[in-house]
Amino acid sequence: MAKVENYRGKTPDELGDELIKLKKEQFNLRFQRASGQLEKTNRVRAVRRDIARVRTVLGQKARGETIAPAKEKPVKAKVAPKAKSPAKRRAAKAK
């Protein structure tokens, strides 16, 4: 399974060639599955997703969208503990 960054660096012609290659592989995998010769069944799913990735990047390039690099995940800030209710404060003092 290829990462989308690998496809973004390619030209539309290269992506078209990659799409044709993936479609041929998908066709062969379907025949192998039908005849009972397919051993790596997870490859069907991976090829289908790679086709979707290539088509997505082709569409983005056709629309002229600029694609920003992936951002780092934000770090969650620590939340201050909740203030105790007056009843709980009185119970804590009584102890």
C-alpha positions in Angstrom: 0.0 0.0 0.0 1.5 3.3 -1.1 1.3 6.6 0.8 -0.5 9.5 -0.8 2.7 11.6 -0.6 4.3 9.2 -3.1 1.5 10.0 -5.6 1.5 13.7 -5.1 5.0 14.0 -6.4 4.1 12.4 -9.7 2.9 14.1 -12.9 -0.7 13.4 -14.2 0.8 11.2 -16.9 2.6 9.1 -14.4 -0.5 8.9 -12.2 -2.5 7.7 -15.3 0.0 5.0 -15.9 -0.1 4.0 -12.2 -3.9 3.9 -12.4 -3.8 1.6 -15.4 -1.3 -0.7 -13.7 -3.5 -0.9 -10.6 -6.7 -1.6 -12.6 -4.9 -4.5 -14.4 -3.8 -5.9 -11.0 -7.4 -5.5 -9.7 -8.7 -7.4 -12.7 -6.2 -10.2 -12.2 -7.0 -10.4 -8.5 -10.7 -10.8 -9.3 -10.0 -13.7 -11.6 -7.7 -15.3 -9.0 -10.5 -15.0 -6.4 -13.1 -16.5 -8.7 -10.9 -19.5 -9.5 -9.9 -20.0 -5.9 -6.2 -19.3 -6.5 -6.0 -16.0 -4.5 -3.8 -16.5 -1.4 -3.4 -12.9 -0.2 -7.0 -11.7 0.0 -6.0 -8.5 1.7 -4.3 -7.4 -1.5 -7.7 -6.8 -3.1 -8.6 -4.2 -0.5 -5.1 -2.5 -0.7 -5.3 -2.2 -4.5 -8.8 -0.8 -4.3 -7.6 1.9 -1.9 -4.5 2.7 -3.9 -6.8 3.2 -6.9 -8.9 5.6 -4.8 -5.7 7.5 -3.7 -4.5 7.9 -7.3 -7.9 9.1 -8.5 -8.1 11.6 -5.6 -4.7 13.1 -6.4 -5.6 13.2 -10.1 -8.8 15.1 -9.3 -6.9 17.5 -7.0 -4.3 18.2 -9.7 -7.1 18.7 -12.3 -8.8 21.3 -10.1 -5.5 23.0 -9.4 -5.8 22.6 -5.6 -2.7 23.2 -3.6 -2.1 20.5 -1.2 -0.6 21.4 2.2 1.7 18.9 3.9 0.2 17.0 6.8 0.2 19.0 10.1 1.4 17.6 13.3 -1.2 16.5 15.8 -2.0 19.1 18.4 -1.1 18.4 21.9 -4.0 18.5 24.3 -3.7 20.9 27.2 -4.1 19.7 30.7 -7.5 20.6 32.2 -7.5 22.1 35.7 -9.4 20.0 38.2 -13.0 21.0 38.9 -13.7 23.1 42.0 -15.4 21.2 44.8 -18.9 22.0 45.7 -19.6 23.7 49.1 -21.0 20.5 50.5 -17.9 18.6 49.6 -15.6 21.3 51.1 -17.5 21.1 54.4 -17.3 17.3 54.4 -13.5 17.5 53.8 -13.1 20.0 56.6 -15.1 17.8 59.0 -12.7 14.9 58.5 
